[in-house]
């Protein structure tokens, strides 16, 4: 297998429809209007991801939009394949898979794994398809200029273009290309000192010094009401480096987001919803994370809405420094039947939390009962769609005011129900059969525990600005040393800023450990409707799935930079290592020969030892994860995490050899086609698309009609950024 083939999406990549027709049909006209305008805000905001991913992503988007808005995929295929030097049918399908993959990830890097992908057809065949398009016929010089600018970067695979990263480690547009880790660290120092949240920022290094750009529709040159005249005040020096803070990053897209949030507000169901949207609009207008926090506070108070949504700069997985948020927005309808199970889990949480393996002092003073709902996604604008979410990510709100959990039911169904047995690698026949049967129900249990009692548990020890502690600093003992606790967070520090590059994966690991640690509990299994033998089988499959995911995780490790590219998969490899270390032949990962005569892997787990070997090992590890997190002890936390993150050829398991087998046998990820909504005669209509690459591409062509002027906006923002990435 050539190195290049790892960077091409297979032409047989599966596509599924994100089905929400029934749930949407149950909404009132007013709720549909609310959902529609929130969807519009999410889609326009999602385009920001293009500018957060790679220098060429905005240009590729403009090219694809121009091609597919002017004619349907079917018409383009006919024109391209019948051109004298045009692509074959198979090559055109490779072009369609590339376009669908690009739209699904909102850029040319995988949202799950952060590696670049390139078209699976020769560059001259792609060019011939472009030249045969109606878009080219209508504007030959414009399309040629665009092609010249994007075709090189689209196909280029230099070492630091292969994955997202900072400096020599990869590509990023959160920082100008002349920045490295030292620049990120000095900028963090400045942001901490000025009490500016990095969530909605990017960093550009210029001849004059550093420029911190805040995402907002208002620019520094065009102030609006309510915007403090604080840019001069916020500018300053630190360690001899000059910093200027500027508003207006992504301004025209932010303006579209704000406009649609204001339209949605007219249809909000209650005052909490109205206040939430007012604060979000203020946040996106002036670039204030404090306003977004206020919006999130109102959002937490809005319990059990019919239409659920969240929007903003949320997850920091893809910032190489781990503190800047990627834009996402989602709109969904609540699935009442599944939500009832999650509500029961919330009801049992206060009985379950004390079962976790740390002393009471390390748990929040009071469990803040969150809303926990199962949702059918109508719209998810951003780089990829998760299966479950626990938000907001602001520590100060989560610790003392609360949070919400959501499980995305139609995403789980679309992504996990239609695998055929031959796609389930590295398990024996009996395990594979049981895995097929119980993968979805076991994953529902894991998502519930992971989001509610994983991300929702644990206390951060803090020393406030006035010198007071939020814990008994005199008497609380460190579980691993028996001594008094000697480290904590100080005013201005957050979990993300303290643990930076490992924070996301470490926290996902903690939540995953909570999930498998509590999943054998009969009360938990009964809440989800599982008892007796079925409950035991589901618990076993949950543990087996975690171990298998740890092996599959090797795909997301880059040996050249010794770095992990996906927070959850990195976490699962760490858990696999902990379980292997537990010994007693509980888990075995062995290299074998497959039925096809090629190298293969066999994973086995002794299900009789889950409670006697697996659970105690996870418990001891989980306790350390929590204690180092609670006490802001980054050095000990990093040393522990690094120990289990190492991928080498030394020792019992030749992980780099096994990684080659994982890559050779990897299965393509499923792409999800989403619906569109439009308003016609004051009524909201929903349009579904076929579950094919053509359907996915057509949905994006329809999503941003020409009259919305999106291509021009994205092109102008791209031109403005380009000098910083040359």
PLY file of the C-alpha trace (Angstrom):
ply
format ascii 1.0
element vertex 726
property float x
property float y
property float z
element edge 725
property int vertex1
property int vertex2
end_header
0.00 0.00 0.00
1.53 3.27 -1.07
1.83 6.06 1.46
-0.36 8.25 -0.75
-3.34 5.87 -0.65
-3.70 6.58 3.08
-4.60 10.15 2.10
-7.37 9.29 -0.38
-10.97 8.61 0.63
-12.01 5.20 -0.78
-14.54 5.36 -3.62
-16.77 2.94 -1.70
-16.98 5.25 1.33
-20.44 4.66 2.83
-23.03 7.45 2.90
-26.12 7.54 5.15
-29.04 9.94 5.53
-29.38 11.67 8.87
-33.08 10.91 9.19
-35.18 13.39 11.19
-38.37 13.55 9.13
-40.70 12.12 11.80
-39.31 14.31 14.60
-39.45 17.46 12.43
-43.01 16.64 11.36
-44.16 16.77 15.01
-43.10 20.43 15.42
-45.60 23.29 15.31
-45.22 25.95 12.59
-43.66 28.31 15.13
-41.15 25.67 16.28
-40.26 24.96 12.64
-39.54 28.67 12.04
-37.34 28.73 15.17
-35.49 25.59 14.02
-35.07 26.99 10.49
-33.41 30.27 11.50
-31.18 28.55 14.05
-30.20 26.13 11.25
-29.32 29.03 8.98
-27.14 30.53 11.72
-25.45 27.13 12.21
-24.76 26.62 8.50
-23.34 30.11 7.95
-21.26 29.84 11.12
-20.07 26.39 10.08
-18.32 28.00 7.08
-15.89 29.59 9.58
-14.37 26.11 9.95
-12.97 26.48 6.41
-10.88 29.40 7.69
-9.90 27.46 10.83
-8.64 24.36 8.98
-6.15 24.95 6.18
-4.99 27.83 3.95
-6.54 26.24 0.85
-9.90 25.06 2.29
-11.84 28.30 1.57
-10.65 28.30 -2.06
-11.57 24.64 -2.61
-15.02 25.36 -1.16
-15.56 28.24 -3.59
-14.49 26.06 -6.54
-16.82 23.19 -5.57
-19.76 25.53 -4.95
-19.33 27.19 -8.31
-19.17 23.79 -10.05
-22.20 22.23 -8.37
-24.44 25.27 -8.17
-24.32 25.75 -11.91
-25.28 22.16 -12.74
-26.30 18.98 -10.95
-23.73 16.24 -10.21
-25.44 14.08 -12.84
-25.16 16.74 -15.55
-21.54 17.45 -14.66
-20.75 13.73 -14.78
-22.22 13.49 -18.28
-20.26 16.52 -19.49
-16.99 15.48 -17.85
-16.94 11.80 -18.81
-17.82 12.53 -22.43
-15.07 15.18 -22.80
-12.09 13.99 -24.93
-9.54 14.03 -22.04
-12.17 13.75 -19.32
-12.24 11.40 -16.34
-13.58 7.85 -16.58
-16.77 7.00 -14.69
-14.65 5.63 -11.83
-12.43 8.72 -11.76
-15.50 10.95 -11.67
-16.80 8.93 -8.71
-13.44 9.63 -6.98
-14.04 13.36 -7.61
-17.52 13.06 -6.08
-16.16 11.22 -3.01
-13.57 13.98 -2.59
-16.23 16.71 -2.84
-18.56 14.88 -0.43
-15.68 14.28 2.00
-14.65 17.93 1.77
-18.18 19.15 2.58
-18.60 16.58 5.38
-15.40 17.74 7.08
-15.81 21.41 6.09
-12.27 21.36 4.77
-9.63 19.03 3.32
-8.55 17.53 6.66
-10.52 14.74 8.35
-12.44 16.05 11.35
-11.81 12.68 12.98
-8.05 12.17 12.81
-6.90 15.52 11.43
-5.10 14.08 8.39
-5.25 15.64 4.96
-7.11 13.89 2.17
-6.51 14.50 -1.54
-8.57 13.67 -4.64
-8.35 10.06 -5.78
-8.04 10.93 -9.48
-5.11 12.42 -11.40
-4.90 16.20 -11.25
-5.27 16.54 -15.03
-8.53 14.51 -14.92
-9.90 16.73 -12.15
-8.92 19.74 -14.27
-10.65 18.27 -17.32
-13.85 17.84 -15.26
-13.64 21.49 -14.15
-13.01 22.68 -17.72
-16.06 20.73 -18.97
-18.33 22.28 -16.33
-21.04 24.86 -16.96
-19.28 27.04 -14.35
-16.16 27.16 -16.54
-18.20 27.89 -19.68
-19.82 30.85 -17.88
-16.59 32.29 -16.43
-13.43 30.73 -17.92
-10.93 33.25 -16.53
-12.47 33.29 -13.02
-12.49 29.50 -12.77
-8.97 29.24 -14.21
-7.64 31.71 -11.62
-9.36 29.75 -8.86
-8.03 26.41 -10.16
-4.49 27.78 -10.39
-4.67 28.92 -6.76
-6.10 25.69 -5.27
-5.02 22.76 -7.45
-1.43 22.68 -6.17
-2.27 22.77 -2.44
-5.23 20.44 -3.03
-2.90 17.64 -4.13
0.24 18.56 -2.19
1.40 16.16 0.55
4.61 17.54 2.06
5.40 16.19 5.54
3.91 19.07 7.46
0.82 19.17 5.20
-0.13 15.57 5.99
-1.71 16.47 9.33
-2.90 19.43 11.36
-0.31 20.78 13.79
1.79 23.78 14.75
5.15 24.80 13.25
7.05 21.81 11.85
4.45 19.37 13.20
1.73 20.25 10.70
-0.69 22.74 9.18
-3.00 25.10 11.04
-4.80 28.37 10.40
-5.38 29.16 14.07
-1.85 30.61 13.85
-0.05 32.34 10.97
2.48 30.00 9.36
5.47 31.73 11.03
4.26 30.74 14.55
5.47 27.81 16.62
4.88 26.45 20.13
6.88 29.28 21.76
4.59 31.86 20.10
1.52 29.96 21.34
2.92 29.94 24.89
3.79 33.64 24.98
0.36 34.50 23.51
-1.33 32.42 26.22
0.61 34.39 28.83
-0.65 37.65 27.33
-4.25 36.39 27.09
-4.18 35.17 30.71
-2.79 38.49 31.92
-5.46 40.46 30.05
-8.16 37.94 31.02
-9.08 37.36 27.38
-10.51 33.91 26.61
-8.70 32.27 23.67
-11.86 30.40 22.54
-12.78 32.81 19.72
-9.27 33.97 18.76
-6.55 33.34 16.20
-2.92 34.48 16.43
-1.00 36.21 13.62
2.67 37.21 13.90
3.57 40.36 11.91
6.57 42.68 11.60
4.97 44.93 14.23
4.41 42.09 16.74
1.53 39.76 17.48
-2.05 40.33 16.39
-4.80 38.56 18.36
-7.95 38.42 16.22
-11.33 38.15 17.91
-14.22 36.66 15.94
-16.99 39.27 15.67
-19.27 40.93 13.15
-18.18 44.37 14.40
-14.66 45.31 13.41
-12.15 47.42 15.30
-12.67 50.04 12.56
-16.48 50.02 12.86
-17.40 49.97 16.54
-21.00 49.29 17.58
-23.05 50.14 20.62
-22.12 48.10 23.69
-18.59 47.53 22.46
-16.17 48.84 25.03
-13.48 51.05 23.61
-10.99 48.64 25.08
-8.81 47.57 22.19
-6.09 50.09 23.09
-6.37 49.02 26.70
-6.08 45.36 25.69
-3.02 45.90 23.57
0.28 45.71 25.40
3.60 44.01 25.84
4.69 40.84 27.55
8.24 39.47 27.74
9.25 42.22 25.30
6.71 41.12 22.67
4.09 43.59 21.45
0.45 42.48 21.20
-2.50 44.13 19.46
-6.07 42.84 19.86
-8.34 43.31 16.84
-12.00 42.56 16.34
-13.64 41.47 13.10
-12.25 38.00 12.33
-14.73 36.28 9.94
-16.87 39.49 10.22
-19.23 38.96 7.22
-19.98 35.35 8.25
-20.48 36.40 11.87
-22.92 39.02 10.58
-25.01 36.31 8.88
-24.99 34.25 12.09
-26.16 37.25 14.15
-28.86 38.16 11.59
-30.36 34.65 11.73
-30.17 34.43 15.53
-32.19 37.66 15.71
-34.78 36.18 13.31
-34.94 32.99 15.42
-35.50 35.05 18.57
-38.98 36.09 17.33
-39.99 32.41 17.51
-38.32 31.48 20.84
-40.56 29.42 23.11
-39.89 31.29 26.35
-37.93 34.18 27.96
-34.89 31.93 28.65
-34.66 31.21 24.93
-34.97 34.90 24.06
-32.30 35.95 26.56
-30.01 33.17 25.35
-30.23 34.35 21.73
-29.80 38.01 22.76
-26.53 37.14 24.51
-25.28 34.91 21.68
-25.97 37.71 19.20
-24.09 40.15 21.46
-21.19 37.70 21.79
-20.89 37.24 18.02
-21.30 40.97 17.38
-18.58 42.24 19.72
-16.45 39.12 20.16
-17.24 38.66 23.85
-16.88 35.22 25.42
-18.42 36.64 28.61
-21.62 37.32 26.63
-21.48 33.75 25.28
-21.16 32.50 28.86
-24.25 34.52 29.81
-26.10 33.02 26.84
-25.00 29.55 28.00
-26.35 30.29 31.50
-29.79 31.02 30.04
-29.45 27.90 27.88
-28.84 25.69 30.93
-31.98 27.15 32.53
-34.08 26.26 29.47
-34.91 22.72 30.62
-36.45 20.18 28.27
-37.10 22.36 25.20
-38.83 20.84 22.17
-36.13 22.28 19.85
-32.63 22.11 21.33
-29.60 23.98 19.98
-26.15 25.29 20.85
-23.82 27.49 18.82
-20.41 29.10 19.07
-16.68 28.41 19.33
-16.98 25.20 21.30
-14.47 22.33 21.04
-10.73 22.92 21.21
-9.62 19.53 19.79
-8.19 20.95 16.57
-6.22 23.90 17.91
-2.68 22.45 18.15
-2.32 24.30 21.47
-5.68 22.99 22.70
-7.38 26.24 23.77
-9.08 27.79 20.71
-12.61 26.66 19.86
-13.80 25.45 16.48
-17.13 26.92 15.37
-20.13 24.61 15.47
-23.87 24.99 15.66
-26.55 22.34 15.97
-30.35 22.25 15.95
-32.29 19.17 16.99
-35.64 17.79 18.10
-35.96 15.92 21.38
-36.63 12.15 21.18
-38.92 11.71 24.19
-38.76 7.91 24.47
-34.96 7.70 24.68
-34.76 10.88 26.75
-36.84 9.20 29.47
-33.99 6.67 29.98
-31.42 9.45 30.26
-33.68 11.31 32.71
-33.74 8.15 34.88
-29.94 8.06 34.74
-29.84 11.69 35.94
-32.23 10.67 38.73
-29.84 7.90 39.80
-26.69 10.05 39.47
-26.45 10.96 43.15
-26.44 7.24 44.04
-23.90 6.41 41.32
-21.36 9.21 41.85
-20.17 7.87 45.24
-19.29 4.58 43.48
-16.51 6.38 41.56
-13.01 5.59 42.87
-12.11 8.88 44.56
-12.91 10.36 47.99
-15.96 12.59 48.44
-13.75 15.69 48.79
-12.76 15.29 45.12
-16.40 15.45 43.99
-18.39 18.63 43.40
-20.04 19.95 46.57
-23.45 19.50 44.99
-24.51 17.54 41.92
-26.11 20.02 39.53
-28.85 17.94 37.93
-28.49 18.59 34.21
-30.90 18.23 31.36
-30.04 14.97 29.57
-31.88 14.38 26.34
-31.69 12.20 23.27
-31.88 14.35 20.16
-32.57 13.83 16.49
-30.27 16.24 14.69
-31.89 18.49 12.08
-28.72 20.52 11.42
-25.10 20.20 12.47
-22.86 22.91 11.02
-19.16 22.35 11.63
-16.42 19.86 10.81
-18.03 16.62 11.99
-20.94 15.24 13.99
-20.32 13.62 17.40
-22.52 10.96 19.06
-22.87 12.77 22.37
-22.05 16.20 23.81
-21.61 17.63 27.30
-21.66 21.44 27.25
-20.90 24.26 27.97
-17.14 23.77 28.17
-16.64 26.71 30.55
-15.22 25.25 33.78
-16.58 28.05 35.99
-20.15 27.39 34.78
-19.88 23.58 34.82
-18.45 23.51 38.33
-20.98 25.77 40.04
-23.99 26.39 37.76
-24.52 23.31 35.65
-24.40 21.85 32.16
-26.48 19.85 29.69
-25.90 16.44 28.16
-27.18 15.37 24.80
-27.01 12.03 23.00
-27.57 12.30 19.26
-29.88 9.40 18.56
-30.20 9.63 14.77
-26.41 10.04 14.47
-25.89 6.82 16.48
-28.39 5.00 14.29
-26.98 6.28 11.00
-23.36 5.69 11.95
-23.57 2.35 13.75
-26.49 0.26 12.62
-25.68 -0.79 9.08
-22.21 -2.34 9.33
-21.92 -5.81 7.81
-20.06 -8.51 9.81
-17.04 -8.48 7.46
-16.47 -4.80 8.39
-15.93 -5.76 12.06
-12.18 -6.37 12.13
-9.91 -8.09 14.68
-12.56 -10.15 16.58
-13.31 -13.87 16.58
-16.61 -15.15 15.06
-18.56 -15.37 18.36
-17.43 -11.97 19.57
-18.16 -10.48 16.16
-21.72 -11.82 16.16
-22.39 -10.46 19.67
-20.69 -7.17 18.77
-23.03 -6.72 15.79
-26.06 -7.44 18.00
-25.17 -5.18 20.93
-22.94 -2.44 19.58
-25.67 0.24 19.44
-27.31 -0.50 22.85
-23.89 -0.82 24.55
-22.76 2.45 22.99
-25.93 4.19 24.24
-25.04 3.09 27.78
-21.45 4.24 27.34
-22.47 7.63 25.89
-24.88 8.17 28.78
-22.30 7.39 31.46
-19.46 9.16 29.61
-21.36 12.42 29.19
-23.30 12.58 32.48
-21.03 10.99 35.08
-17.75 11.27 33.18
-17.64 14.89 32.05
-20.17 15.80 34.75
-18.12 14.54 37.71
-15.12 15.71 39.69
-14.14 18.95 41.39
-11.39 21.42 40.49
-9.53 22.70 43.57
-9.19 26.48 43.37
-7.60 29.33 45.27
-9.71 32.40 44.58
-8.31 35.89 43.98
-9.19 36.84 47.59
-7.04 33.99 48.95
-9.92 31.68 49.92
-10.05 28.03 48.84
-13.06 26.14 47.46
-11.93 23.02 49.42
-10.59 22.28 52.90
-6.93 23.00 52.16
-5.88 22.01 55.70
-7.43 18.55 55.80
-7.89 17.18 52.27
-5.25 14.54 51.58
-3.67 13.61 48.25
-4.83 10.06 47.49
-1.50 8.95 46.01
0.90 10.47 48.57
-1.19 10.73 51.73
0.14 14.29 52.16
-1.81 17.55 52.27
-2.81 18.82 48.83
-0.13 21.27 47.68
-1.30 22.39 44.23
-4.50 23.95 42.85
-5.85 26.32 40.18
-5.38 30.03 40.78
-7.61 32.86 39.54
-7.54 33.05 35.73
-6.37 29.45 35.21
-8.65 26.90 33.56
-8.34 23.17 32.99
-7.60 23.80 29.27
-4.96 26.48 29.90
-3.24 24.39 32.61
-3.17 21.04 30.78
-3.17 22.55 27.22
-2.02 19.99 24.63
-3.14 16.90 26.58
-6.28 18.47 28.14
-8.83 17.27 25.55
-7.63 13.68 25.35
-6.99 13.36 29.10
-10.55 14.52 29.85
-12.03 12.18 27.20
-10.01 9.35 28.77
-11.39 10.20 32.22
-14.96 10.18 30.86
-14.43 6.90 28.94
-13.00 5.27 32.09
-16.05 6.38 34.11
-18.25 4.80 31.42
-16.66 1.35 31.48
-16.13 1.47 35.27
-19.86 2.00 35.94
-21.25 -0.02 33.00
-21.27 -3.37 34.91
-23.64 -1.80 37.47
-27.02 -3.63 37.28
-28.94 -0.44 38.20
-27.38 1.40 35.23
-28.12 -1.43 32.81
-31.70 -1.70 34.07
-32.28 2.04 33.47
-31.51 1.38 29.79
-33.88 -1.60 29.77
-31.30 -4.39 30.01
-31.46 -7.22 32.55
-30.21 -10.78 33.00
-28.00 -12.36 30.35
-28.62 -9.55 27.86
-27.36 -6.99 30.40
-24.18 -9.03 30.96
-23.61 -9.35 27.21
-24.07 -5.60 26.71
-21.60 -4.83 29.51
-19.06 -7.25 27.98
-19.46 -5.73 24.50
-18.94 -2.25 25.98
-15.58 -3.32 27.44
-14.63 -5.25 24.29
-15.56 -2.26 22.11
-13.24 -0.03 24.19
-10.33 -2.45 23.77
-10.94 -2.85 20.03
-11.14 0.95 19.70
-7.74 1.12 21.44
-6.26 -1.05 18.68
-8.06 0.85 15.89
-6.67 4.04 17.47
-3.23 3.24 16.01
-4.53 4.70 12.72
-4.60 8.11 14.45
-0.96 8.04 15.62
1.78 9.64 13.50
5.17 7.95 14.08
7.11 10.71 12.27
6.02 13.34 14.81
5.27 10.86 17.67
1.92 12.59 18.03
-1.74 11.60 18.32
-4.23 13.28 15.99
-7.56 12.45 17.64
-8.39 13.04 21.30
-10.90 10.19 21.81
-8.83 7.56 19.98
-5.68 8.55 21.87
-7.69 8.12 25.09
-8.84 4.64 24.04
-5.27 3.51 23.29
-4.28 4.68 26.78
-7.13 2.58 28.28
-6.04 -0.44 26.22
-2.51 -0.09 27.66
-3.86 0.09 31.22
-5.89 -3.10 30.67
-2.96 -4.95 29.10
-0.78 -3.92 32.04
-3.38 -5.42 34.40
-2.15 -8.83 33.20
-3.70 -12.19 34.11
-4.46 -12.72 30.41
-7.51 -10.50 30.80
-6.92 -8.83 27.41
-4.79 -10.24 24.60
-3.80 -8.52 21.36
-1.90 -10.90 19.06
-0.64 -10.73 15.51
-2.10 -13.51 13.35
-2.58 -14.39 9.71
-5.97 -13.57 8.21
-8.07 -15.85 5.98
-6.77 -13.80 3.06
-3.20 -14.82 3.93
-2.28 -11.28 4.98
-1.19 -10.14 8.47
-4.12 -9.72 10.86
-4.79 -9.04 14.55
-6.85 -11.02 17.06
-8.28 -9.32 20.15
-9.62 -11.45 22.99
-10.99 -10.58 26.41
-11.68 -12.98 29.27
-15.19 -11.82 30.17
-15.02 -13.63 33.53
-12.28 -11.21 34.62
-14.00 -7.88 33.83
-14.96 -7.38 37.48
-11.90 -8.99 39.11
-9.08 -7.67 36.88
-10.40 -5.00 34.51
-12.50 -2.89 36.86
-9.87 -2.61 39.68
-7.18 -1.62 37.11
-9.41 1.07 35.58
-10.43 2.23 39.07
-6.84 2.81 40.21
-5.97 4.61 36.96
-9.17 6.70 36.99
-8.48 7.81 40.57
-5.07 9.17 39.51
-6.56 10.93 36.48
-9.10 12.67 38.72
-6.69 13.60 41.52
-4.12 15.14 39.17
-6.94 17.02 37.41
-8.46 18.24 40.72
-5.10 19.44 42.03
-3.97 21.15 38.79
-0.94 18.83 38.87
0.07 18.98 35.21
3.58 17.42 35.62
2.21 14.26 37.30
-0.81 14.10 34.99
1.36 14.41 31.88
3.88 11.82 33.12
1.05 9.34 33.78
-0.62 10.01 30.42
2.65 9.89 28.46
3.52 6.52 30.00
0.42 4.87 28.53
0.48 6.87 25.27
3.82 5.51 24.02
3.68 3.59 20.72
6.84 1.57 20.09
8.24 -1.72 18.83
9.82 -2.53 22.20
8.16 -4.95 24.60
5.47 -7.58 24.13
3.42 -5.67 21.58
5.07 -4.40 18.41
2.72 -1.45 18.13
4.21 0.06 14.97
3.90 -3.28 13.16
0.34 -3.63 14.43
-0.32 -0.09 13.24
0.61 -1.13 9.68
-1.99 -3.94 9.90
-4.64 -1.53 11.25
-3.95 0.84 8.34
-4.08 -1.98 5.78
-7.45 -3.15 7.10
-9.07 0.16 8.06
-12.67 0.80 7.07
-13.78 4.16 5.61
-15.88 6.40 7.87
-19.51 6.91 6.98
-20.50 10.32 5.60
-23.85 11.77 6.67
-26.24 13.61 4.36
-28.27 16.30 6.12
-31.61 17.81 5.12
-32.25 21.45 4.24
-35.08 23.72 5.36
-36.50 26.67 3.43
-39.30 29.15 4.07
-42.00 29.35 1.41
-45.19 31.39 1.89
-44.35 31.71 5.57
-44.20 27.91 5.94
-41.01 25.94 6.59
-40.40 23.08 4.18
-37.86 20.31 4.65
-36.01 18.71 1.76
-34.32 15.30 2.01
-31.55 14.01 -0.26
-30.54 10.54 -1.36
-27.84 8.80 0.66
-25.16 9.06 -2.04
-22.18 11.29 -2.67
-24.28 13.12 -5.30
-27.04 13.66 -2.73
-24.55 15.02 -0.18
-22.96 17.37 -2.72
-26.36 18.57 -3.96
-27.44 19.34 -0.39
-24.52 21.77 -0.03
-25.14 23.37 -3.42
-28.76 24.01 -2.32
-27.77 25.08 1.20
-25.97 28.22 0.05
-27.86 29.51 -2.99
-26.06 31.95 -5.28
-28.11 34.91 -4.10
-26.78 34.46 -0.54
-23.38 35.61 -1.84
-21.52 33.05 0.24
-18.82 32.25 -2.33
-17.87 35.90 -2.56
-17.70 36.27 1.23
-15.56 33.15 1.64
-13.33 34.18 -1.29
-12.75 37.64 0.21
-11.92 36.22 3.66
-9.57 33.73 2.00
-7.76 36.52 0.11
-7.41 38.50 3.32
-5.83 35.54 5.15
-3.57 34.27 2.36
-0.54 36.52 3.01
-0.20 35.03 6.51
0.07 31.46 5.22
2.50 31.81 2.35
0 1
1 2
2 3
3 4
4 5
5 6
6 7
7 8
8 9
9 10
10 11
11 12
12 13
13 14
14 15
15 16
16 17
17 18
18 19
19 20
20 21
21 22
22 23
23 24
24 25
25 26
26 27
27 28
28 29
29 30
30 31
31 32
32 33
33 34
34 35
35 36
36 37
37 38
38 39
39 40
40 41
41 42
42 43
43 44
44 45
45 46
46 47
47 48
48 49
49 50
50 51
51 52
52 53
53 54
54 55
55 56
56 57
57 58
58 59
59 60
60 61
61 62
62 63
63 64
64 65
65 66
66 67
67 68
68 69
69 70
70 71
71 72
72 73
73 74
74 75
75 76
76 77
77 78
78 79
79 80
80 81
81 82
82 83
83 84
84 85
85 86
86 87
87 88
88 89
89 90
90 91
91 92
92 93
93 94
94 95
95 96
96 97
97 98
98 99
99 100
100 101
101 102
102 103
103 104
104 105
105 106
106 107
107 108
108 109
109 110
110 111
111 112
112 113
113 114
114 115
115 116
116 117
117 118
118 119
119 120
120 121
121 122
122 123
123 124
124 125
125 126
126 127
127 128
128 129
129 130
130 131
131 132
132 133
133 134
134 135
135 136
136 137
137 138
138 139
139 140
140 141
141 142
142 143
143 144
144 145
145 146
146 147
147 148
148 149
149 150
150 151
151 152
152 153
153 154
154 155
155 156
156 157
157 158
158 159
159 160
160 161
161 162
162 163
163 164
164 165
165 166
166 167
167 168
168 169
169 170
170 171
171 172
172 173
173 174
174 175
175 176
176 177
177 178
178 179
179 180
180 181
181 182
182 183
183 184
184 185
185 186
186 187
187 188
188 189
189 190
190 191
191 192
192 193
193 194
194 195
195 196
196 197
197 198
198 199
199 200
200 201
201 202
202 203
203 204
204 205
205 206
206 207
207 208
208 209
209 210
210 211
211 212
212 213
213 214
214 215
215 216
216 217
217 218
218 219
219 220
220 221
221 222
222 223
223 224
224 225
225 226
226 227
227 228
228 229
229 230
230 231
231 232
232 233
233 234
234 235
235 236
236 237
237 238
238 239
239 240
240 241
241 242
242 243
243 244
244 245
245 246
246 247
247 248
248 249
249 250
250 251
251 252
252 253
253 254
254 255
255 256
256 257
257 258
258 259
259 260
260 261
261 262
262 263
263 264
264 265
265 266
266 267
267 268
268 269
269 270
270 271
271 272
272 273
273 274
274 275
275 276
276 277
277 278
278 279
279 280
280 281
281 282
282 283
283 284
284 285
285 286
286 287
287 288
288 289
289 290
290 291
291 292
292 293
293 294
294 295
295 296
296 297
297 298
298 299
299 300
300 301
301 302
302 303
303 304
304 305
305 306
306 307
307 308
308 309
309 310
310 311
311 312
312 313
313 314
314 315
315 316
316 317
317 318
318 319
319 320
320 321
321 322
322 323
323 324
324 325
325 326
326 327
327 328
328 329
329 330
330 331
331 332
332 333
333 334
334 335
335 336
336 337
337 338
338 339
339 340
340 341
341 342
342 343
343 344
344 345
345 346
346 347
347 348
348 349
349 350
350 351
351 352
352 353
353 354
354 355
355 356
356 357
357 358
358 359
359 360
360 361
361 362
362 363
363 364
364 365
365 366
366 367
367 368
368 369
369 370
370 371
371 372
372 373
373 374
374 375
375 376
376 377
377 378
378 379
379 380
380 381
381 382
382 383
383 384
384 385
385 386
386 387
387 388
388 389
389 390
390 391
391 392
392 393
393 394
394 395
395 396
396 397
397 398
398 399
399 400
400 401
401 402
402 403
403 404
404 405
405 406
406 407
407 408
408 409
409 410
410 411
411 412
412 413
413 414
414 415
415 416
416 417
417 418
418 419
419 420
420 421
421 422
422 423
423 424
424 425
425 426
426 427
427 428
428 429
429 430
430 431
431 432
432 433
433 434
434 435
435 436
436 437
437 438
438 439
439 440
440 441
441 442
442 443
443 444
444 445
445 446
446 447
447 448
448 449
449 450
450 451
451 452
452 453
453 454
454 455
455 456
456 457
457 458
458 459
459 460
460 461
461 462
462 463
463 464
464 465
465 466
466 467
467 468
468 469
469 470
470 471
471 472
472 473
473 474
474 475
475 476
476 477
477 478
478 479
479 480
480 481
481 482
482 483
483 484
484 485
485 486
486 487
487 488
488 489
489 490
490 491
491 492
492 493
493 494
494 495
495 496
496 497
497 498
498 499
499 500
500 501
501 502
502 503
503 504
504 505
505 506
506 507
507 508
508 509
509 510
510 511
511 512
512 513
513 514
514 515
515 516
516 517
517 518
518 519
519 520
520 521
521 522
522 523
523 524
524 525
525 526
526 527
527 528
528 529
529 530
530 531
531 532
532 533
533 534
534 535
535 536
536 537
537 538
538 539
539 540
540 541
541 542
542 543
543 544
544 545
545 546
546 547
547 548
548 549
549 550
550 551
551 552
552 553
553 554
554 555
555 556
556 557
557 558
558 559
559 560
560 561
561 562
562 563
563 564
564 565
565 566
566 567
567 568
568 569
569 570
570 571
571 572
572 573
573 574
574 575
575 576
576 577
577 578
578 579
579 580
580 581
581 582
582 583
583 584
584 585
585 586
586 587
587 588
588 589
589 590
590 591
591 592
592 593
593 594
594 595
595 596
596 597
597 598
598 599
599 600
600 601
601 602
602 603
603 604
604 605
605 606
606 607
607 608
608 609
609 610
610 611
611 612
612 613
613 614
614 615
615 616
616 617
617 618
618 619
619 620
620 621
621 622
622 623
623 624
624 625
625 626
626 627
627 628
628 629
629 630
630 631
631 632
632 633
633 634
634 635
635 636
636 637
637 638
638 639
639 640
640 641
641 642
642 643
643 644
644 645
645 646
646 647
647 648
648 649
649 650
650 651
651 652
652 653
653 654
654 655
655 656
656 657
657 658
658 659
659 660
660 661
661 662
662 663
663 664
664 665
665 666
666 667
667 668
668 669
669 670
670 671
671 672
672 673
673 674
674 675
675 676
676 677
677 678
678 679
679 680
680 681
681 682
682 683
683 684
684 685
685 686
686 687
687 688
688 689
689 690
690 691
691 692
692 693
693 694
694 695
695 696
696 697
697 698
698 699
699 700
700 701
701 702
702 703
703 704
704 705
705 706
706 707
707 708
708 709
709 710
710 711
711 712
712 713
713 714
714 715
715 716
716 717
717 718
718 719
719 720
720 721
721 722
722 723
723 724
724 725
